[in-house]
Every structure is written in C-alpha cells, then in structure tokens.
Amino acid sequence: MNYKTSAQLRDLWHDFFSRRGHTIIRSASLIPENDPTVLFTTAGMHPLVPYLLGEKHPGGVRLANVQKCVRTGDIDEVGDASHCTFFEMLGNWSLGDYFKAEMIRFSYEFLTSSEFLGIDPQRLAVSVFAGDADAPRDEESAAAWHSLGIPVERIFFLPKKNNWWGPAGITGPCGPDTEMFIDFNKPCSPDCSPACDCGNYLEIWNDVFMQYNKTADGSFEPLKQKNVDTGMGLERTVCILQGKSSVYETDVFAPVIAEIEKLTGKTYGADEETTRAMRIVADHVRTAVFMIGDEKGIAPSNVGQGYILRRLLRRAIRYIKGLGVRGQGTGEADGKEGTSTHESRLSTIAASFIRQYSAAYPELSQNAQKVIDEIAREEERFEKTLANGLKEFDKLCGYLVGDTVSGKAAFKLYDTYGFPLEMTEELAAERGLKVNSGDFLKQFNEHQQLSRAGAEAVFKGGLADHSEIITRLHTATHLMHQALKTVLNDDNVNQKGSNITAERLRFDFSFSRPVTPDEQRKVEQLVNAAIAANVPIDCTEMTVEEAKASGAIGLFASKYGEKVKVYSMGAFSKEICGGPHALKTGELGKFKIVKEESSSAGVRRIKAVLE
C-alpha cells in the first residue's frame, strides 16, 4: 500500500481520470442553489443531477472531480475516530458512456496499481447486488470483478439495503452498486461479510450504476441513459493509506491538532475526553472555514445554513473552553491582521486550515480575512453570553421538577443566550436530564414566523427568509430573467443559480460574454417598465408538461413534484417557482443593476438592488 498525503491523493485522482478521457471539473459550491431539499451539498453527484437526468454537460460525458461536502446528521458522533461534518468526495461520472465493466476495471486499477494506491489485491473484497423482485442479480459486476482476479469467496452478493442506490418511496433514477472494501482478514464468523458491523471490512469506494427509473407505481423500468456515479471519501482513504487508526491522526488534521495542543497545553491522546474535545474543535472549525470561505459563503445566523454554522462554532467554543487555553491567537490570516479586536482562539485554528487548503481551494485564501473576522466576531458574541447562559441553565436545573427541561426554558436559553437546542440537550444529558424538544420547536416556529421552520430550518422554495424585502427581490429575479433573454436575444440565457439577501439579489445565468453597459441599461428599463405596469402576479398550479407547453421557464422541473406552481406577471414573465412572490409588480420599487461579472466559464453573474 502506497503512503499518500491528502494533496497527493487529490492529484492522483485527477491524473488517473484525465488520462482516461475525463474532464476535471471544479468542486461545486457547498451552498446548493434552487434546491429546497437540502441545506448543503452532501455528495459529489448532488450538483450533477440535471446531467444525470439527460441534460448535456459542457465537459462532455466523462467527468471527475473532488467535491466539497457537508453532512450534519451525525454532529453528535463527531469526536470518534472517523466522523466528520465536512469531507471531500473523490468522484467520477459516465453520462451515458461507459458502464459496469469499464468502471470496475478503472476501480481495480486505481486501487491496486503501484502507480496509484498500491493496495494488495489480496486485501480487496467487493460486494454486488443480490437481486430481488425489482431487478436481477448483478452477475455482470461479479463477472467483471472475477475477471480481474478477485476470487469468488471475496465477492459478496448483498440485498438492496447494502447494494442499491436510489430514491426511497419516490420516483427517479436508481440502480445497483458495487462497493469495495479493505479486508483485515479477521472475520467474526464463517458468515462474516461486508454487511457485518464487526469491523473486518472497511469500505473504501462505491460505484453506482444508474440503470433504472423508479416509476410512480413503484415499478422499475430501464433508463435510456445509463450512468456511472462513484464516490471515494478522501479522509477515509488517506487514513487507510497512512496506516492510521483515526482520520484525525492523518495529515488532514495533524497540523491543526498540534495547533490546538499549543493553544491549550493539553496533549492529544492523553485521555478520551481530551482527544474527543480536540477532534470536535478541529472538525467544526474546518467545516466553518469552508462554509464561510465558500464562493457563496455564509455567515452565522439563527436560520437555515447560518444556524448550522452557528451551532458548529458555538459547540467548538464550548469544547475549547473546556480544554482550557494557555495562550490566545492573534486573529491573523496569512499575516493580515483581522478587523476584530477580539483575540480569537478559533481564528488561529482557522488560519491553519486556510493555509493547508488554499492550494486546492483558492477561494479560501481569497476570502481568508472574511473567514477570520466572522469566526472572531461569533466567538466574541458567544463569549459575552455563554457565562450568563450557563448560570441560567444551572439555575433552572436547581428548581426543575422531574427530569425534563421544558421547551419554554430551552427556548429562553436559545433566544436570550444564543444556545442552540442541541447545546441545551448536551448540557442536560450530562446531568441525566432530557429536553422537551417538541415544545421547543413550537416556540421556535412561532418566533421565526415560518410555517415550516425549525431546528433544521427547512427552506421553502429555496429561501429560508420570507421577509418583505426578500420576497420583493425574489420576485424581481423573474423579471430580470426574462429581460435578459429579451435584451440578449438568446434562448440559451438560462438561470444557473441565485442567492438573495436582504441587501441585494445575485443571479447567475448562462452567457458566454460580458453584458455591456448599454445592455444592462436596457435590462433595467424592461424590468422597471414591468414594475411600473403594476400587474397582478398570478399563480396557477399545473403539471410540469402543462407548464412547459404554456411557455413557462422551468429549468429545474425534474426536481418538482407532479404539480408545480407557475407565476405569471402579465404577458412579460411566466416561470415555475416555489415562491414567495409579491402580489403586484408595483410593490417592488426601482430595479438597479449594481454589478455584472463572470461567475465561471460560460456563466455570468449580476447583482442588483431594489431602491
């Protein structure tokens, strides 16, 4: 097995697949656009769904990348040997090109060749789909593995719960997968397999073969375009290659763990509590760095993505305080002094991550000072309220009857002292208490005035904030979208993403050159004329097919259900959208473009305001 650093593994991945005809695409943003179902990009395939469903990708039919991902469902598990909230996913895709045999050959070569990972084939085990009433046993994948030298006793046929990727209870593309494992040759029984949780088999790679479409009646029909979608976790793979027992002991985290040791005077590995605390601090700060430093970076807040960021930072603050601090950091990033006067311990750790990752993700160095300042401000804010909040928690525990903290009391800690529900639950658990989270969520919903908001801050129509200004700006994007199509006289001008704050709207669209100042003025004139017309904004529900036939713009129709909402603004604009919208165009105010720039290759970006 070849020892590789994380940087070397990224380079090897890119090199291997580019030499095999794949276009290397950059990581998509951590912040999904026009997808209300998730807060963050959770897998490499997530940004590529339209292309897996048949849309043509500008990079062709063979793609590969290293994707930034965040998954927050296991935050409470962070601190063990392997869980991370941020991770990098090595992925490659075939969009209707090669399929099982060629992908399995790629996988075997990358894993075992001395030029790449150099894993001993004798340590490699694989699993394939066992078949059921919906789809046949995947003999094709098994035969491909066997032809490469994997013996039949290390090819395991497993059921859907182990070797099938696809929608659960909904329609969409799906199919069998084949998974690769390191075999430690210590089976717990003669029946031991990769489905066993004894630890003998450690998954390293997963190849998904999208060859079916699950229909509305629950049946599976063959897809016209058969795709390959693979995923290999960088952190776990580096851990294997470096022979470490924990991802936190690899080169991914080791330099930062050393920084935490220097800050606290404690030693990683000295005891279980210290080790867990250092892992939590390192993981949460790394995730915060990528969230804030992203090209669509976010800031801590009490809703949506900002809520998750705030929760991570405040949890990290609590754990580093528990470790004790010998010396504080300078709040500097790459030698630049931060604007915050607070000496932030977490910013010192963040600066270390920025230095480590900037070569692979240049946006981190470009946004370094923003990262440092946001983290320092959040630490300073929380420091001012933490002590009082802990006193308040101690006080309520003193007069608590029973073993449950009320939702009202938990919400007071949240609203007054900035304690996320999860922190109150952690504090309660340490005392053998529970929290009435259901009542907390009721209080939270009423406070946020969002019908579906909660601790998870679910988006509605892709917007976490339905305030009046956000609603007006969102409505204006529809008018601008149509105006761009009209002025640029190009039907290929299509929305590629949007981001709206209370200060401005940001709209990305496909176009190959800068929009001239004269064209920008014409766009403004068309939008303002539509606003001045003060026409009602009508909403009609119809099927996707009916919406398309009516001429509605619907670039992400595949993500909607059977019925969609189509918003019409007179004869000027008609678009599929989840809302929210103003009642009349005249409510919007004066539209003004403040900036036009490149977003990425073939994509332009406009920022605009309503005055």
C-alpha positions as CSV (number, residue, x, y, z in Angstrom):
1,M,0.0,0.0,0.0
2,N,1.4,3.4,-1.0
3,Y,1.6,6.1,1.6
4,K,0.0,9.2,0.2
5,T,-0.7,12.7,1.6
6,S,-4.2,14.2,1.1
7,A,-2.7,16.5,-1.6
8,Q,-1.1,13.6,-3.4
9,L,-4.3,11.7,-3.4
10,R,-6.2,14.6,-5.0
11,D,-3.6,14.9,-7.7
12,L,-3.5,11.2,-8.3
13,W,-7.3,11.1,-8.7
14,H,-7.2,14.0,-11.2
15,D,-4.3,12.5,-13.1
16,F,-5.8,9.0,-13.3
17,F,-9.1,10.1,-14.8
18,S,-7.9,12.9,-17.0
19,R,-5.6,10.3,-18.7
20,R,-8.7,8.2,-19.3
21,G,-10.6,10.9,-21.1
22,H,-12.4,12.6,-18.2
23,T,-12.9,16.3,-17.9
24,I,-11.8,17.5,-14.5
25,I,-14.4,19.9,-13.2
26,R,-14.0,22.1,-10.1
27,S,-15.8,21.5,-6.9
28,A,-19.3,23.0,-6.8
29,S,-20.2,25.3,-4.0
30,L,-21.2,23.9,-0.6
31,I,-24.3,26.0,-0.9
32,P,-26.9,24.4,-3.2
33,E,-28.9,26.7,-5.4
34,N,-32.5,26.2,-6.4
35,D,-32.8,23.1,-4.3
36,P,-35.0,23.5,-1.2
37,T,-34.5,19.9,-0.1
38,V,-31.0,20.3,1.4
39,L,-29.0,23.0,3.2
40,F,-25.6,21.9,1.9
41,T,-24.1,19.9,-0.9
42,T,-23.9,16.4,0.5
43,A,-22.4,14.4,-2.2
44,G,-20.4,14.8,-5.5
45,M,-23.4,13.8,-7.6
46,H,-25.7,16.4,-6.0
47,P,-24.7,19.3,-8.3
48,L,-24.8,17.0,-11.3
49,V,-28.4,15.7,-11.0
50,P,-29.6,17.6,-14.2
51,Y,-26.8,15.9,-16.2
52,L,-27.5,12.5,-14.8
53,L,-31.1,13.0,-15.9
54,G,-30.1,13.8,-19.5
55,E,-29.0,17.5,-19.7
56,K,-25.8,17.9,-21.7
57,H,-22.8,18.8,-19.6
58,P,-20.3,21.3,-21.2
59,G,-17.5,19.0,-20.1
60,G,-18.8,16.0,-22.1
61,V,-19.8,12.6,-21.0
62,R,-16.8,11.7,-18.8
63,L,-16.3,13.8,-15.7
64,A,-14.3,13.7,-12.5
65,N,-13.6,16.0,-9.5
66,V,-13.0,16.4,-5.8
67,Q,-16.2,17.8,-4.3
68,K,-16.6,19.7,-1.0
69,C,-19.4,18.2,1.0
70,V,-21.1,18.8,4.4
71,R,-23.3,16.4,6.2
72,T,-24.7,17.4,9.6
73,G,-26.9,14.5,10.6
74,D,-24.1,13.0,12.7
75,I,-22.8,16.1,14.5
76,D,-23.2,14.3,17.9
77,E,-21.0,11.5,16.6
78,V,-18.1,13.8,15.8
79,G,-15.3,13.1,18.3
80,D,-14.9,9.4,17.4
81,A,-12.2,8.1,15.1
82,S,-14.0,8.8,11.8
83,H,-17.0,11.1,11.8
84,C,-16.5,14.5,10.1
85,T,-19.1,17.1,9.2
86,F,-17.0,18.4,6.3
87,F,-15.4,16.0,3.9
88,E,-14.0,15.7,0.4
89,M,-15.5,13.2,-2.0
90,L,-13.5,11.9,-4.9
91,G,-15.9,11.2,-7.7
92,N,-16.1,10.3,-11.4
93,W,-19.1,10.0,-13.7
94,S,-20.1,8.5,-17.0
95,L,-23.1,10.2,-18.5
96,G,-24.4,7.5,-20.8
97,D,-20.9,6.5,-21.9
98,Y,-19.0,3.5,-20.3
99,F,-20.7,1.3,-17.8
100,K,-20.1,-1.6,-15.4
101,A,-17.1,-3.5,-16.9
102,E,-15.1,-0.4,-17.7
103,M,-15.8,1.3,-14.4
104,I,-14.9,-1.8,-12.4
105,R,-11.6,-2.0,-14.4
106,F,-10.9,1.6,-13.6
107,S,-11.6,1.0,-9.9
108,Y,-9.4,-2.1,-9.7
109,E,-6.5,-0.3,-11.5
110,F,-6.6,2.8,-9.3
111,L,-6.8,0.8,-6.1
112,T,-4.2,-1.9,-6.8
113,S,-1.7,-0.4,-9.3
114,S,1.7,0.5,-7.8
115,E,1.5,3.8,-9.8
116,F,-1.6,4.8,-7.8
117,L,-2.8,3.4,-4.4
118,G,-0.9,0.1,-4.5
119,I,-3.4,-1.8,-2.3
120,D,-2.6,-5.5,-2.2
121,P,-5.4,-7.3,-4.3
122,Q,-5.4,-10.0,-1.6
123,R,-6.8,-7.4,0.8
124,L,-9.6,-6.3,-1.5
125,A,-13.2,-7.6,-1.1
126,V,-16.2,-6.4,-3.0
127,S,-20.0,-6.6,-2.8
128,V,-22.6,-6.6,-5.6
129,F,-26.4,-6.5,-5.7
130,A,-28.0,-9.9,-4.9
131,G,-31.2,-9.3,-6.9
132,D,-34.8,-9.3,-5.9
133,A,-38.3,-8.9,-7.5
134,D,-37.4,-5.5,-8.8
135,A,-34.1,-6.1,-10.5
136,P,-32.0,-9.2,-11.3
137,R,-28.8,-10.4,-9.5
138,D,-25.9,-8.3,-10.7
139,E,-23.9,-11.1,-12.3
140,E,-22.3,-8.6,-14.8
141,S,-20.5,-6.8,-12.0
142,A,-19.5,-10.0,-10.3
143,A,-18.1,-11.4,-13.5
144,A,-16.1,-8.2,-14.1
145,W,-14.5,-8.4,-10.7
146,H,-13.7,-12.1,-11.1
147,S,-12.1,-11.5,-14.5
148,L,-9.7,-9.1,-12.7
149,G,-8.6,-11.7,-10.2
150,I,-11.0,-11.2,-7.2
151,P,-11.8,-14.7,-6.1
152,V,-15.5,-15.8,-5.7
153,E,-15.1,-16.1,-1.9
154,R,-14.4,-12.3,-1.7
155,I,-17.3,-11.3,-4.0
156,F,-20.4,-10.9,-1.8
157,F,-24.0,-10.7,-3.1
158,L,-25.9,-8.4,-0.8
159,P,-29.5,-7.1,-0.8
160,K,-30.9,-3.7,-1.6
161,K,-30.2,-2.1,1.8
162,N,-26.4,-2.8,1.1
163,N,-26.0,-2.5,-2.6
164,W,-28.6,-0.3,-4.2
165,W,-28.7,3.4,-4.7
166,G,-31.8,5.3,-5.4
167,P,-34.9,7.1,-4.2
168,A,-36.8,5.7,-1.3
169,G,-40.5,5.8,-1.9
170,I,-40.3,8.4,-4.7
171,T,-39.6,8.3,-8.4
172,G,-36.3,8.8,-10.1
173,P,-33.1,7.2,-11.4
174,C,-31.6,4.4,-9.3
175,G,-29.7,1.1,-9.7
176,P,-27.4,-1.4,-8.2
177,D,-23.9,-0.5,-6.9
178,T,-20.7,-2.4,-6.2
179,E,-18.7,-1.5,-3.1
180,M,-15.0,-2.1,-2.4
181,F,-13.6,-2.9,1.0
182,I,-10.3,-3.4,2.7
183,D,-10.4,-7.0,4.2
184,F,-8.5,-7.1,7.5
185,N,-8.7,-11.0,7.4
186,K,-10.2,-11.2,10.9
187,P,-13.8,-12.3,10.2
188,C,-16.0,-12.7,13.2
189,S,-17.6,-15.9,11.9
190,P,-17.8,-18.1,8.8
191,D,-20.8,-15.9,7.6
192,C,-18.9,-12.6,8.1
193,S,-19.4,-10.3,5.1
194,P,-19.2,-6.5,4.4
195,A,-22.7,-6.4,5.7
196,C,-21.4,-7.2,9.2
197,D,-20.5,-4.5,11.6
198,C,-17.7,-6.3,13.3
199,G,-15.1,-4.1,11.6
200,N,-13.3,-6.7,9.4
201,Y,-14.4,-4.9,6.3
202,L,-13.8,-1.2,5.7
203,E,-15.5,0.4,2.7
204,I,-13.2,2.5,0.5
205,W,-15.1,3.1,-2.7
206,N,-18.6,2.8,-4.2
207,D,-19.6,2.6,-7.9
208,V,-23.2,3.3,-8.5
209,F,-24.8,2.0,-11.8
210,M,-27.9,4.1,-12.6
211,Q,-29.7,1.9,-15.0
212,Y,-33.4,2.0,-13.8
213,N,-36.1,4.6,-13.3
214,K,-38.5,4.0,-10.4
215,T,-41.9,4.9,-11.7
216,A,-45.0,6.3,-9.8
217,D,-46.5,2.8,-9.5
218,G,-43.3,1.5,-7.8
219,S,-42.0,-0.5,-10.7
220,F,-38.5,-0.2,-12.2
221,E,-38.0,0.5,-15.9
222,P,-34.7,0.6,-17.8
223,L,-33.2,4.1,-18.2
224,K,-32.4,5.3,-21.7
225,Q,-29.2,6.9,-20.4
226,K,-27.3,4.6,-18.2
227,N,-24.9,6.5,-15.9
228,V,-22.0,5.7,-13.6
229,D,-21.6,7.7,-10.3
230,T,-18.8,6.9,-8.0
231,G,-17.6,8.2,-4.6
232,M,-14.5,7.7,-2.6
233,G,-14.1,9.6,0.7
234,L,-10.7,11.4,0.8
235,E,-10.3,11.4,4.5
236,R,-11.1,7.7,5.0
237,T,-8.8,6.7,2.1
238,V,-5.9,8.8,3.4
239,C,-6.4,7.2,6.8
240,I,-6.0,3.7,5.2
241,L,-3.0,4.7,3.1
242,Q,-1.2,6.3,6.0
243,G,-1.9,3.3,8.3
244,K,-3.7,5.4,10.9
245,S,-6.5,4.4,13.3
246,S,-8.3,7.7,13.0
247,V,-8.7,10.4,10.3
248,Y,-7.7,12.9,13.0
249,E,-4.2,11.4,13.0
250,T,-3.6,11.8,9.3
251,D,-2.0,14.8,7.6
252,V,-5.5,16.2,7.1
253,F,-5.8,17.1,10.8
254,A,-2.5,16.5,12.5
255,P,-1.1,20.1,11.9
256,V,-4.2,21.6,13.4
257,I,-4.3,19.2,16.3
258,A,-0.7,20.3,17.1
259,E,-2.0,24.0,17.0
260,I,-4.8,23.1,19.5
261,E,-2.2,21.4,21.7
262,K,-0.1,24.6,21.6
263,L,-3.1,26.7,22.5
264,T,-4.4,24.6,25.3
265,G,-1.2,23.0,26.8
266,K,-3.0,19.6,26.6
267,T,-1.8,16.5,24.8
268,Y,-3.9,14.7,22.1
269,G,-4.4,11.1,23.2
270,A,-3.7,11.8,26.9
271,D,-7.2,10.7,27.7
272,E,-10.5,10.0,26.0
273,E,-12.2,13.3,27.0
274,T,-9.2,15.5,25.8
275,T,-9.0,13.6,22.5
276,R,-12.7,13.8,21.8
277,A,-12.7,17.6,22.5
278,M,-9.8,18.3,20.2
279,R,-11.4,16.3,17.4
280,I,-14.6,18.2,17.8
281,V,-12.9,21.6,17.8
282,A,-10.8,20.6,14.7
283,D,-13.7,19.2,12.8
284,H,-16.1,22.1,13.5
285,V,-13.6,24.8,12.7
286,R,-12.6,23.2,9.4
287,T,-16.3,23.0,8.4
288,A,-16.8,26.6,9.4
289,V,-13.8,27.7,7.3
290,F,-15.3,26.0,4.2
291,M,-18.8,27.4,4.9
292,I,-17.7,31.0,5.3
293,G,-14.9,30.8,2.7
294,D,-17.1,29.3,0.0
295,E,-17.6,31.3,-3.1
296,K,-21.2,31.7,-1.9
297,G,-20.1,31.9,1.7
298,I,-22.5,32.2,4.6
299,A,-22.4,33.9,8.0
300,P,-23.7,32.7,11.4
301,S,-27.4,33.3,11.9
302,N,-30.4,31.9,13.6
303,V,-32.0,30.2,10.5
304,G,-31.1,27.8,7.7
305,Q,-27.4,27.3,6.8
306,G,-26.3,30.1,9.2
307,Y,-27.9,28.2,12.1
308,I,-25.9,25.1,11.4
309,L,-22.7,27.3,11.1
310,R,-23.5,29.0,14.4
311,R,-24.2,25.7,16.1
312,L,-20.8,24.3,14.9
313,L,-18.9,27.4,16.0
314,R,-20.5,27.6,19.4
315,R,-20.0,23.9,20.0
316,A,-16.3,24.4,19.2
317,I,-16.1,27.3,21.5
318,R,-17.6,25.3,24.3
319,Y,-15.2,22.4,23.9
320,I,-12.1,24.6,23.5
321,K,-13.1,26.4,26.7
322,G,-13.3,23.0,28.4
323,L,-9.8,22.2,27.3
324,G,-8.5,25.4,28.8
325,V,-6.4,27.9,27.0
326,R,-2.7,28.6,27.6
327,G,-2.3,31.4,25.0
328,Q,-4.6,33.1,22.6
329,G,-4.2,33.5,18.9
330,T,-3.7,36.8,17.1
331,G,-6.7,36.6,14.8
332,E,-4.5,36.8,11.8
333,A,-4.8,35.1,8.4
334,D,-1.6,34.8,6.3
335,G,-0.1,37.7,8.1
336,K,-3.1,40.1,7.7
337,E,-4.5,41.5,10.9
338,G,-8.2,40.9,11.4
339,T,-10.7,43.8,11.8
340,S,-12.0,42.3,15.1
341,T,-10.2,43.4,18.2
342,H,-11.1,40.2,20.0
343,E,-8.3,37.7,20.2
344,S,-9.9,34.6,18.8
345,R,-8.7,31.1,19.6
346,L,-10.8,29.6,16.8
347,S,-9.4,32.1,14.3
348,T,-5.9,30.8,15.0
349,I,-7.1,27.3,14.2
350,A,-9.0,28.5,11.1
351,A,-5.9,30.3,9.8
352,S,-4.0,27.0,9.9
353,F,-6.8,25.3,7.8
354,I,-6.7,28.2,5.3
355,R,-3.0,27.7,4.8
356,Q,-3.4,24.0,4.4
357,Y,-6.2,24.0,1.9
358,S,-5.7,27.2,-0.2
359,A,-3.8,25.4,-2.9
360,A,-6.6,23.0,-3.6
361,Y,-9.4,25.6,-2.9
362,P,-8.2,29.1,-3.8
363,E,-11.4,30.6,-2.6
364,L,-10.3,30.1,1.0
365,S,-7.2,32.4,0.6
366,Q,-9.3,34.9,-1.4
367,N,-11.8,35.0,1.5
368,A,-9.3,34.4,4.3
369,Q,-9.9,37.7,6.1
370,K,-13.7,37.2,5.9
371,V,-13.3,33.8,7.5
372,I,-11.1,35.1,10.3
373,D,-13.4,38.1,11.0
374,E,-16.6,36.1,11.0
375,I,-15.3,33.4,13.3
376,A,-13.7,36.1,15.7
377,R,-17.0,38.0,15.8
378,E,-19.0,34.9,16.5
379,E,-16.6,33.8,19.3
380,E,-16.7,37.3,20.8
381,R,-20.5,37.4,20.7
382,F,-20.8,34.0,22.3
383,E,-18.2,34.6,24.9
384,K,-20.3,37.5,26.2
385,T,-23.4,35.4,26.6
386,L,-22.0,31.9,27.4
387,A,-21.2,32.5,31.1
388,N,-24.6,34.0,31.8
389,G,-26.3,31.3,29.8
390,L,-24.6,28.6,31.8
391,K,-25.6,30.3,35.1
392,E,-29.2,30.4,33.8
393,F,-29.0,26.7,33.0
394,D,-27.7,25.9,36.4
395,K,-30.5,28.0,37.9
396,L,-33.3,26.2,36.0
397,C,-31.8,22.8,36.9
398,G,-32.0,23.8,40.6
399,Y,-35.7,24.2,40.6
400,L,-36.5,21.6,38.0
401,V,-39.3,19.1,38.9
402,G,-38.7,15.8,37.2
403,D,-36.1,15.0,34.6
404,T,-37.2,17.2,31.6
405,V,-36.2,20.7,30.8
406,S,-39.3,22.4,29.3
407,G,-39.4,23.7,25.7
408,K,-40.1,27.2,27.0
409,A,-36.9,27.1,29.2
410,A,-34.8,25.7,26.3
411,F,-36.2,28.4,24.0
412,K,-35.3,31.1,26.5
413,L,-31.7,29.8,26.5
414,Y,-31.7,30.0,22.7
415,D,-33.4,33.4,22.3
416,T,-31.6,35.2,25.2
417,Y,-28.2,33.4,25.4
418,G,-27.8,32.0,21.9
419,F,-27.8,28.4,23.0
420,P,-28.8,26.1,20.1
421,L,-31.2,23.4,21.2
422,E,-28.5,20.8,20.7
423,M,-26.2,22.5,23.2
424,T,-29.0,22.6,25.8
425,E,-29.6,18.9,25.1
426,E,-25.9,18.1,25.6
427,L,-25.8,20.1,28.9
428,A,-29.0,18.3,30.0
429,A,-27.6,14.8,29.1
430,E,-24.5,15.5,31.1
431,R,-26.9,15.8,34.1
432,G,-29.1,12.9,33.2
433,L,-31.9,15.1,32.0
434,K,-34.0,15.4,28.9
435,V,-35.3,18.4,26.9
436,N,-38.8,18.8,25.6
437,S,-37.6,19.4,22.0
438,G,-41.1,19.2,20.5
439,D,-42.3,22.2,22.6
440,F,-39.0,24.0,21.9
441,L,-39.7,23.7,18.1
442,K,-43.2,25.0,18.6
443,Q,-41.8,28.1,20.3
444,F,-39.1,28.4,17.7
445,N,-41.7,28.2,14.8
446,E,-43.8,30.9,16.3
447,H,-40.7,33.1,16.9
448,Q,-39.4,32.7,13.3
449,Q,-42.9,33.1,11.8
450,L,-42.1,30.5,9.2
451,S,-44.7,27.8,8.8
452,R,-42.1,25.1,8.4
453,A,-39.1,26.5,10.2
454,G,-37.5,24.6,13.0
455,A,-34.2,23.5,14.3
456,E,-33.4,22.2,10.9
457,A,-34.5,25.4,9.3
458,V,-36.0,23.8,6.2
459,F,-36.1,26.0,3.1
460,K,-39.4,27.0,1.4
461,G,-39.0,27.4,-2.3
462,G,-35.3,27.6,-1.8
463,L,-35.5,30.7,0.5
464,A,-35.0,30.4,4.3
465,D,-36.3,34.0,4.8
466,H,-39.7,35.2,3.6
467,S,-39.4,38.8,4.8
468,E,-40.9,41.5,2.6
469,I,-37.6,42.6,1.1
470,I,-36.5,39.0,0.3
471,T,-39.9,38.4,-1.3
472,R,-39.6,41.5,-3.5
473,L,-36.1,40.7,-4.6
474,H,-37.0,37.2,-5.4
475,T,-39.9,38.4,-7.5
476,A,-37.5,40.8,-9.3
477,T,-35.3,37.8,-10.4
478,H,-38.2,36.6,-12.5
479,L,-38.5,39.9,-14.3
480,M,-34.7,40.2,-14.8
481,H,-34.5,36.6,-16.1
482,Q,-37.0,37.4,-18.9
483,A,-35.5,40.8,-19.6
484,L,-32.0,39.2,-20.1
485,K,-33.5,36.7,-22.6
486,T,-35.1,39.6,-24.4
487,V,-32.2,42.0,-24.5
488,L,-29.6,39.4,-25.2
489,N,-31.9,37.8,-27.8
490,D,-30.6,34.4,-26.8
491,D,-32.9,31.5,-25.7
492,N,-29.9,29.8,-24.1
493,V,-29.7,32.5,-21.5
494,N,-30.9,30.4,-18.5
495,Q,-30.7,30.7,-14.8
496,K,-27.7,28.8,-13.3
497,G,-28.3,29.9,-9.7
498,S,-29.4,32.7,-7.4
499,N,-28.7,34.0,-3.9
500,I,-30.8,36.6,-2.2
501,T,-30.0,38.6,1.0
502,A,-31.9,41.5,2.5
503,E,-29.4,43.8,0.8
504,R,-29.3,42.5,-2.8
505,L,-30.1,39.8,-5.3
506,R,-27.5,37.8,-7.1
507,F,-28.4,36.0,-10.3
508,D,-26.1,33.6,-12.3
509,F,-27.1,32.8,-15.9
510,S,-25.6,31.1,-18.9
511,F,-23.9,33.5,-21.3
512,S,-20.5,33.5,-23.0
513,R,-19.5,37.2,-22.8
514,P,-19.9,40.2,-20.6
515,V,-23.2,42.0,-20.7
516,T,-22.4,45.5,-22.0
517,P,-23.3,48.7,-20.0
518,D,-25.9,49.5,-22.7
519,E,-27.4,46.1,-22.5
520,Q,-27.6,46.4,-18.7
521,R,-29.4,49.7,-19.1
522,K,-31.9,48.0,-21.4
523,V,-32.5,45.2,-18.9
524,E,-33.1,47.8,-16.2
525,Q,-35.6,49.6,-18.4
526,L,-37.6,46.5,-19.2
527,V,-37.7,45.4,-15.6
528,N,-38.8,48.8,-14.4
529,A,-41.4,49.1,-17.1
530,A,-42.9,45.8,-15.9
531,I,-42.8,47.1,-12.4
532,A,-44.5,50.3,-13.4
533,A,-47.3,48.4,-15.1
534,N,-48.3,47.2,-11.6
535,V,-49.8,44.0,-13.0
536,P,-51.1,41.3,-10.6
537,I,-48.8,38.3,-10.1
538,D,-50.9,35.3,-10.7
539,C,-50.1,31.7,-9.5
540,T,-51.5,28.6,-11.2
541,E,-50.9,25.0,-10.4
542,M,-50.4,22.6,-13.3
543,T,-48.4,19.6,-14.3
544,V,-44.8,20.1,-15.5
545,E,-45.9,19.1,-19.0
546,E,-48.6,21.7,-18.9
547,A,-46.2,24.3,-17.6
548,K,-43.7,23.7,-20.4
549,A,-46.5,23.8,-23.0
550,S,-47.6,27.2,-21.7
551,G,-44.2,28.6,-22.3
552,A,-43.2,28.8,-18.6
553,I,-39.5,28.8,-17.8
554,G,-38.7,25.7,-15.8
555,L,-35.0,24.8,-15.7
556,F,-35.2,22.5,-12.7
557,A,-38.6,20.9,-13.4
558,S,-37.2,17.4,-12.7
559,K,-36.9,18.5,-9.0
560,Y,-40.6,19.3,-8.6
561,G,-43.5,17.0,-7.9
562,E,-46.3,16.1,-10.2
563,K,-47.9,19.6,-9.7
564,V,-45.9,22.8,-9.9
565,K,-46.7,26.5,-9.3
566,V,-46.4,28.8,-12.3
567,Y,-46.2,32.5,-11.6
568,S,-47.2,34.9,-14.3
569,M,-46.6,38.7,-14.4
570,G,-48.8,39.9,-17.1
571,A,-47.6,38.8,-20.6
572,F,-44.0,39.6,-19.6
573,S,-42.9,36.7,-17.4
574,K,-44.0,33.1,-16.7
575,E,-41.9,30.8,-14.6
576,I,-42.1,27.7,-12.5
577,C,-41.2,28.5,-8.9
578,G,-41.9,27.6,-5.3
579,G,-42.3,31.2,-4.1
580,P,-42.6,33.5,-2.3
581,H,-43.8,36.4,-4.5
582,A,-45.2,39.9,-4.2
583,L,-48.9,40.4,-5.1
584,K,-48.3,43.0,-7.7
585,T,-45.2,44.1,-9.6
586,G,-45.7,47.7,-8.5
587,E,-44.7,46.6,-5.0
588,L,-41.1,46.1,-6.0
589,G,-39.6,49.6,-6.2
590,K,-37.0,50.7,-8.7
591,F,-34.7,48.0,-10.0
592,K,-31.0,48.8,-10.5
593,I,-28.0,46.6,-11.6
594,V,-25.0,47.3,-9.4
595,K,-22.5,44.8,-10.8
596,E,-22.0,42.4,-13.7
597,E,-19.2,39.9,-13.7
598,S,-18.0,36.4,-14.5
599,S,-19.2,33.6,-12.3
600,S,-17.5,30.7,-14.0
601,A,-16.8,29.5,-17.6
602,G,-19.8,30.4,-19.7
603,V,-21.7,31.8,-16.7
604,R,-22.2,35.5,-15.9
605,R,-23.4,37.0,-12.6
606,I,-25.5,40.1,-12.0
607,K,-26.0,41.7,-8.6
608,A,-29.0,44.1,-8.3
609,V,-31.0,46.0,-5.8
610,L,-34.4,47.5,-5.4
611,E,-34.4,51.1,-4.4
